[in-house]
Amino acid sequence: MSEVFENDIEPKSDDLSLLEDPVYDDRSAEEAENYVFPEPLYKTKLEYSSEGVYATAPDNVKLEAGDFVIIPTRYGKDLAKVMGISTTPVGIRPDDVVMIERKATAQDLERAAELRSKEESAFKIFQEKVAAHHLDMKLIATHYLLEEQKVLFFFSAENRVDFRELVKDLVSVFKMRIELRQIGVRDESRITGGLGVCGRPYCCHAVSDKLRPVSIRMAKDQNLSLNSMKISGQCGRLLCCLSYEYDWYAEARRKLPNEGVKFFYDGTTFRVMESNPLTTMVKMIGDDGRILEIPVSRMKYIDGKWKIVS
């Protein structure tokens, strides 16, 4: 997924490749591999967008999960919720880590509540102005920054939108800085939230927004049906869980024989039909028609070949 927001709006198609995320030249994993992140490293969350931000705190600031803090964001200083201490940061570069300005005060939280009530009216005003300008755009969320005179509007649209006149109109109403962000389908799901086909909250909303791009290869390696209805989420893109479960499947498969591998056992040649990393069972068929299913614990990789042992 992108560092900021997706900018690509893909047309609907039966081509499975369009379900994939765009691939970016992201060297974050390579940079982070040899970097020692500061401790304690906190995972914080911008509640209005469900965006995760990794942060450190001044030595004199002690934080617990559930605390609120003021951090710098790409839009300005704002309120974030501390989710806890992170021991294994995911999907970030060293320069993504920000310094917490301070712990939020009771006055900060009170002001944040007031701004949330203003966001409801701003949402309606925006929709009225969009209709007046005859623009084809869908407003997703509105947010007032806590420590900046700025209001953010996140919207989705099938195509690029020229909203320059709209911005001028909004500035005349709100008398402050206006920023519009066109976001992609994944970001829309992350902001709005909802329940996936598994019955649990969307991964992008509740687990992490910093997963690596999801590809068809991940679905294939997990032995999933390449039916777009089964491997795509409500957003129309590949399921996020394919990404964070992929490493486990890749590691588990190294301990299993590949499908098609042949070996001699019990007087005949068997071929592996299926290796299941979840059940750690291997199904195979013999030249004599026998089908066996055995635990992988009975198989050993010896001298470059898989063999069944007692």
TABELVEN-V491596 format. One record per pair of residues at least 12 apart in sequence whose C-alpha atoms are under 10 Angstrom apart, sorted by the first residue. I is the first residue (numbers start at 1). J is the second residue. D is the distance in whole Angstrom. If there is no record, write none. Layout:
BEGIN
<<I	J	D> <I	J	D>>
END
This chain:
BEGIN
<<1	21	7> <1	22	7> <1	23	8> <1	24	8> <1	26	10> <1	91	9> <1	186	8> <1	187	9> <1	209	8> <1	210	7> <1	211	7> <1	212	6> <1	213	5> <1	214	8> <2	21	9> <2	22	8> <2	23	9> <2	24	7> <2	26	9> <2	184	10> <2	187	10> <2	209	10> <2	210	8> <2	211	10> <2	212	9> <2	213	8> <3	24	9> <3	26	9> <3	91	9> <3	92	9> <3	96	10> <3	209	10> <3	210	8> <4	51	9> <4	74	9> <4	183	9> <4	187	9> <5	181	8> <5	182	8> <5	183	6> <5	184	7> <5	185	10> <5	186	9> <5	187	7> <5	188	10> <6	21	9> <6	22	9> <6	182	8> <6	183	6> <6	184	5> <6	185	8> <6	186	8> <6	187	7> <6	188	10> <7	22	10> <7	156	10> <7	160	9> <7	181	10> <7	182	7> <7	183	6> <7	184	6> <7	185	10> <8	21	9> <8	22	8> <8	158	10> <8	159	9> <8	160	10> <8	182	10> <8	183	8> <8	184	6> <8	185	9> <9	156	9> <9	157	8> <9	158	6> <9	159	7> <9	160	9> <9	182	10> <9	183	9> <9	184	6> <9	185	8> <10	158	8> <10	159	9> <10	184	9> <10	185	9> <11	158	8> <11	159	10> <12	236	9> <14	228	8> <15	228	9> <16	215	10> <16	216	8> <16	226	8> <16	227	9> <16	228	7> <16	231	10> <16	232	10> <16	237	9> <16	238	9> <17	215	8> <17	216	7> <17	237	10> <17	238	10> <18	215	10> <18	216	10> <18	236	9> <18	237	8> <18	238	9> <19	214	9> <19	215	8> <19	216	8> <19	228	8> <19	231	9> <19	232	7> <19	233	10> <19	235	10> <19	236	7> <19	237	5> <19	238	5> <19	239	9> <20	213	7> <20	214	6> <20	215	5> <20	216	7> <20	217	10> <20	232	9> <20	236	10> <20	237	6> <20	238	6> <20	239	9> <21	186	9> <21	212	9> <21	213	5> <21	214	6> <21	215	7> <21	216	10> <21	237	7> <21	238	8> <22	213	7> <22	214	9> <22	215	9> <23	212	9> <23	213	6> <23	214	9> <23	215	9> <24	212	10> <24	213	8> <26	91	9> <26	92	10> <26	93	9> <26	212	9> <26	213	10> <27	91	10> <27	92	9> <27	93	8> <28	90	9> <28	91	6> <28	92	6> <28	93	5> <28	94	8> <28	95	10> <28	96	10> <29	89	10> <29	90	8> <29	91	7> <29	92	7> <29	93	7> <29	94	10> <29	212	10> <30	93	9> <31	92	9> <31	93	6> <31	94	7> <31	95	10> <32	89	9> <32	90	9> <32	91	9> <32	92	7> <32	93	6> <32	94	6> <32	95	10> <33	93	10> <33	94	10> <35	93	9> <35	94	7> <36	94	9> <37	56	10> <37	86	10> <37	87	9> <37	88	9> <37	89	8> <37	93	10> <37	94	7> <37	97	9> <38	55	9> <38	56	7> <38	57	10> <38	87	10> <38	94	9> <38	97	9> <39	55	10> <39	56	7> <39	57	9> <39	85	9> <39	86	9> <39	87	9> <40	55	9> <40	56	7> <40	57	8> <40	59	10> <40	62	10> <40	63	10> <40	84	10> <40	85	6> <40	86	8> <40	87	8> <41	54	7> <41	55	6> <41	56	5> <41	57	8> <41	84	9> <41	85	6> <41	86	6> <41	87	7> <41	88	9> <41	89	8> <41	97	9> <41	98	10> <41	99	10> <42	54	6> <42	55	5> <42	56	6> <42	57	8> <42	63	9> <42	64	9> <42	65	9> <42	82	7> <42	83	7> <42	84	6> <42	85	4> <42	86	6> <42	87	9> <42	89	9> <42	97	9> <42	98	10> <42	99	10> <42	100	9> <43	55	6> <43	56	9> <43	65	9> <43	80	10> <43	81	9> <43	82	6> <43	83	5> <43	84	6> <43	85	6> <43	86	6> <43	87	10> <43	89	8> <43	97	10> <44	56	10> <44	65	9> <44	66	9> <44	67	9> <44	68	9> <44	69	9> <44	71	9> <44	79	10> <44	80	6> <44	81	5> <44	82	4> <44	83	5> <44	84	7> <44	85	9> <44	86	10> <44	100	10> <45	68	9> <45	69	10> <45	79	9> <45	80	5> <45	81	5> <45	82	7> <45	83	7> <45	208	10> <46	71	10> <46	73	9> <46	78	8> <46	79	7> <46	80	5> <46	81	7> <46	82	9> <47	79	8> <47	80	7> <47	81	7> <47	191	9> <47	205	10> <48	79	10> <48	80	9> <48	116	10> <48	141	8> <48	142	8> <48	143	7> <48	144	10> <48	190	10> <48	191	7> <48	192	9> <49	141	8> <49	142	10> <49	143	9> <49	154	9> <49	187	8> <49	188	9> <49	189	10> <49	190	7> <49	191	5> <49	192	8> <49	193	10> <49	205	8> <49	209	10> <50	80	10> <50	187	9> <50	189	10> <50	190	6> <50	191	6> <50	192	9> <50	193	9> <50	204	8> <50	205	6> <50	206	8> <50	207	10> <50	208	9> <50	209	8> <51	80	10> <51	187	9> <51	190	8> <51	191	8> <51	204	9> <51	205	8> <51	206	10> <51	208	8> <51	209	6> <51	210	9> <52	80	9> <52	81	10> <52	82	10> <52	83	9> <52	205	10> <52	207	10> <52	208	7> <52	209	6> <52	210	8> <53	71	9> <53	72	10> <53	73	9> <53	80	9> <53	81	10> <53	82	9> <53	83	10> <53	92	9> <53	96	8> <53	97	7> <53	98	8> <53	209	10> <53	210	10> <54	71	10> <54	82	10> <54	83	10> <54	85	9> <54	86	8> <54	89	8> <54	90	10> <54	92	8> <54	94	10> <54	96	7> <54	97	5> <54	98	7> <54	99	9> <54	100	10> <55	71	8> <55	72	10> <55	82	9> <55	85	10> <55	86	10> <55	96	8> <55	97	5> <55	98	5> <55	99	5> <55	100	6> <55	101	10> <56	71	10> <56	85	10> <56	97	7> <56	98	6> <56	99	5> <56	100	6> <56	101	9> <57	69	10> <57	71	10> <57	98	9> <57	99	6> <57	100	5> <57	101	8> <57	102	8> <57	103	9> <58	99	8> <58	100	7> <58	101	8> <58	102	8> <60	102	10> <61	100	9> <61	101	10> <61	102	7> <61	103	7> <62	103	9> <63	82	8> <63	83	10> <63	84	8> <63	85	9> <63	103	8> <64	81	10> <64	82	7> <64	83	8> <64	84	7> <64	85	8> <65	81	8> <65	82	5> <65	83	5> <65	84	5> <65	85	8> <66	80	10> <66	81	6> <66	82	5> <66	83	6> <66	84	8> <67	80	9> <67	81	6> <67	82	5> <67	83	8> <67	84	9> <67	103	8> <67	104	8> <68	80	6> <68	81	5> <68	82	6> <68	83	9> <68	102	9> <68	103	6> <68	104	5> <68	105	8> <68	106	10> <68	108	9> <68	109	8> <69	81	6> <69	82	7> <69	100	7> <69	101	7> <69	102	6> <69	103	4> <69	104	5> <69	105	8> <69	108	9> <69	109	10> <70	99	9> <70	100	6> <70	101	5> <70	102	6> <70	103	6> <70	104	6> <70	105	9> <70	108	9> <70	146	9> <70	147	9> <71	98	7> <71	99	7> <71	100	5> <71	101	5> <71	102	8> <71	103	9> <71	104	10> <72	98	7> <72	99	8> <72	100	7> <72	101	7> <72	147	10> <73	98	8> <73	145	10> <75	145	8> <75	148	9> <75	150	9> <75	151	10> <75	152	9> <75	179	9> <76	145	7> <76	146	9> <76	147	7> <76	148	6> <76	149	9> <76	150	9> <77	100	10> <77	101	9> <77	145	7> <77	146	7> <77	147	6> <77	148	7> <78	101	10> <78	104	10> <78	108	10> <78	112	10> <78	144	9> <78	145	6> <78	146	5> <78	147	6> <78	148	8> <79	103	9> <79	104	8> <79	108	8> <79	109	9> <79	112	8> <79	145	8> <79	146	6> <79	147	8> <80	100	10> <80	103	10> <80	104	9> <81	104	10> <89	210	10> <90	208	9> <90	209	10> <90	210	7> <90	211	7> <90	212	9> <91	208	9> <91	209	9> <91	210	5> <91	211	6> <91	212	7> <92	210	7> <92	211	10> <108	146	8> <108	147	9> <109	146	9> <111	146	7> <111	147	10> <112	144	9> <112	145	9> <112	146	6> <112	147	10> <113	146	10> <114	144	10> <115	143	8> <115	144	6> <115	145	8> <115	146	8> <115	151	10> <116	142	9> <116	143	7> <116	144	8> <118	142	9> <118	143	9> <118	144	8> <119	141	9> <119	142	6> <119	143	6> <119	144	7> <119	151	9> <119	152	10> <119	153	10> <120	141	9> <120	142	8> <120	143	9> <121	142	10> <122	141	10> <122	142	7> <122	143	9> <122	144	9> <122	151	9> <122	152	10> <122	153	9> <122	170	10> <122	173	10> <122	174	9> <123	139	8> <123	140	9> <123	141	7> <123	142	6> <123	143	9> <123	153	8> <124	139	10> <124	142	10> <125	170	8> <125	173	9> <125	174	10> <126	139	8> <126	142	9> <126	153	8> <126	166	9> <126	167	10> <126	169	10> <126	170	7> <126	173	10> <127	139	7> <129	166	7> <129	167	10> <129	169	8> <129	170	8> <130	163	9> <130	166	7> <130	169	10> <130	170	10> <132	166	9> <133	163	9> <133	165	8> <133	166	7> <133	169	10> <134	166	10> <135	157	9> <135	161	7> <135	162	8> <135	163	8> <135	166	9> <136	156	9> <136	157	7> <136	158	8> <136	159	8> <136	160	9> <136	161	8> <137	155	7> <137	156	6> <137	157	5> <137	158	8> <137	159	9> <137	160	9> <137	161	8> <137	163	10> <137	182	9> <138	154	9> <138	155	5> <138	156	5> <138	157	6> <138	158	9> <138	182	9> <139	153	7> <139	154	6> <139	155	4> <139	156	7> <139	157	9> <139	180	10> <139	181	10> <139	182	9> <139	188	10> <140	153	8> <140	154	5> <140	155	5> <140	156	7> <140	181	10> <140	182	10> <140	183	9> <140	187	10> <140	188	7> <140	189	10> <140	191	8> <140	192	7> <141	153	6> <141	154	5> <141	155	7> <141	188	9> <141	191	8> <141	192	8> <142	154	6> <142	155	9> <142	180	10> <143	179	10> <144	178	10> <148	176	9> <148	177	9> <149	174	10> <149	175	9> <149	176	6> <149	177	6> <149	178	9> <150	174	9> <150	175	9> <150	176	6> <150	177	5> <150	178	6> <150	179	7> <151	171	10> <151	174	9> <151	176	7> <151	177	7> <151	178	5> <151	179	6> <151	180	9> <152	177	9> <152	178	6> <152	179	5> <152	180	6> <152	181	8> <153	178	8> <153	179	6> <153	180	5> <153	181	6> <153	182	9> <154	179	9> <154	180	6> <154	181	5> <154	182	6> <154	183	7> <154	187	10> <154	188	9> <154	191	9> <155	180	7> <155	181	6> <155	182	5> <155	183	6> <155	184	9> <155	187	10> <155	188	8> <156	181	8> <156	182	5> <156	183	5> <156	184	7> <156	185	8> <156	187	9> <156	188	8> <157	182	7> <157	183	8> <157	184	8> <157	185	10> <158	184	9> <159	182	10> <160	182	8> <161	182	9> <163	180	8> <164	180	10> <166	180	10> <167	179	8> <167	180	8> <184	235	9> <185	234	9> <185	235	6> <185	236	8> <185	237	8> <186	204	8> <186	205	10> <186	209	9> <186	233	9> <186	234	9> <186	235	6> <186	236	8> <186	237	7> <186	238	10> <186	240	9> <187	204	8> <187	205	9> <187	209	9> <187	235	9> <188	204	10> <188	205	10> <188	235	8> <189	202	8> <189	203	10> <189	204	7> <189	205	7> <189	233	9> <189	234	8> <189	235	6> <189	236	10> <190	202	7> <190	203	8> <190	204	5> <190	205	4> <190	206	8> <190	207	10> <190	208	9> <190	209	7> <190	235	9> <191	204	9> <191	205	7> <192	205	8> <193	205	6> <193	206	8> <194	206	10> <194	234	9> <195	233	10> <195	234	9> <196	232	10> <196	233	7> <196	234	7> <196	235	10> <196	239	9> <197	230	9> <197	231	10> <197	232	9> <197	233	7> <197	234	8> <197	239	10> <198	233	10> <202	233	9> <202	234	9> <202	235	10> <202	239	9> <202	240	8> <202	241	9> <203	233	10> <203	239	8> <203	240	6> <203	241	7> <203	244	9> <204	239	10> <204	240	7> <204	241	9> <207	240	10> <207	241	9> <207	244	10> <208	240	9> <208	244	9> <209	240	9> <211	240	8> <211	241	9> <211	242	10> <211	243	7> <211	244	7> <212	240	9> <212	242	10> <212	243	6> <212	244	8> <213	238	9> <213	240	9> <213	242	10> <213	243	7> <214	237	9> <214	238	6> <214	239	8> <214	240	7> <214	241	9> <214	242	7> <214	243	6> <214	244	9> <214	246	9> <215	237	10> <215	238	7> <215	239	10> <215	240	10> <215	242	8> <215	243	8> <216	231	9> <216	238	8> <216	242	9> <217	242	10> <217	246	10> <218	238	10> <218	241	10> <218	242	6> <218	243	7> <218	244	10> <218	245	9> <218	246	6> <218	247	9> <218	249	9> <218	250	9> <219	231	7> <219	238	9> <219	239	9> <219	242	6> <219	243	9> <219	246	9> <220	242	10> <221	242	10> <221	246	8> <221	249	7> <221	250	7> <221	253	9> <222	242	8> <222	245	9> <222	246	7> <222	248	10> <222	249	6> <222	250	8> <222	253	9> <222	276	9> <222	277	9> <222	278	10> <223	249	10> <223	274	9> <223	275	9> <223	276	9> <223	277	10> <224	242	10> <248	277	9> <249	276	10> <249	277	7> <249	278	9> <250	277	9> <251	277	9> <252	276	9> <252	277	6> <252	278	8> <252	280	9> <253	275	8> <253	276	8> <253	277	6> <253	278	10> <253	280	9> <254	277	10> <255	275	10> <255	277	9> <255	280	9> <255	296	8> <255	297	10> <255	299	10> <255	300	9> <255	301	9> <256	274	10> <256	275	6> <256	276	8> <256	277	7> <256	280	8> <256	281	9> <256	282	8> <256	296	7> <256	297	10> <256	299	9> <256	300	9> <256	301	9> <256	306	9> <257	272	7> <257	273	10> <257	274	9> <257	275	7> <257	276	10> <257	282	8> <257	296	9> <257	299	9> <257	300	9> <257	301	9> <257	305	9> <257	306	7> <257	307	10> <258	271	10> <258	272	7> <258	273	9> <258	274	8> <258	275	7> <258	282	10> <258	306	10> <259	271	8> <259	272	5> <259	273	5> <259	274	6> <259	275	7> <259	282	9> <259	283	9> <259	284	9> <260	272	5> <260	273	6> <260	274	8> <260	284	9> <261	273	8> <261	274	10> <261	284	9> <261	305	9> <261	306	8> <262	284	9> <262	285	10> <262	286	9> <262	305	9> <262	306	8> <262	307	10> <263	286	9> <263	305	8> <263	306	7> <263	307	7> <263	308	9> <264	286	9> <264	306	9> <264	307	8> <264	308	9> <265	286	9> <265	307	8> <265	308	7> <265	309	10> <266	286	10> <266	308	10> <267	286	10> <267	287	10> <267	288	10> <268	286	6> <268	287	6> <268	288	7> <268	289	10> <268	290	10> <269	284	10> <269	285	8> <269	286	6> <269	287	6> <269	288	8> <270	283	10> <270	284	6> <270	285	5> <270	286	4> <270	287	6> <270	288	9> <270	289	9> <270	290	9> <270	291	9> <270	292	9> <271	283	9> <271	284	5> <271	285	5> <271	286	6> <271	287	8> <271	291	10> <272	284	4> <272	285	7> <272	286	9> <272	291	10> <272	292	9> <272	293	10> <273	285	7> <273	291	9> <273	292	10> <273	293	10> <274	293	9> <275	293	10> <275	294	10> <275	295	10> <275	296	9> <276	295	10> <276	296	9> <277	296	9> <279	295	8> <279	296	9> <280	294	9> <280	295	6> <280	296	6> <280	297	8> <281	293	6> <281	294	6> <281	295	4> <281	296	6> <281	297	9> <281	298	10> <282	294	5> <282	295	6> <282	296	6> <282	297	10> <282	298	10> <282	299	9> <283	295	9> <283	296	10> <294	308	9> <295	308	10> <296	308	9> <297	309	9> <297	310	9> <298	310	6>>
END
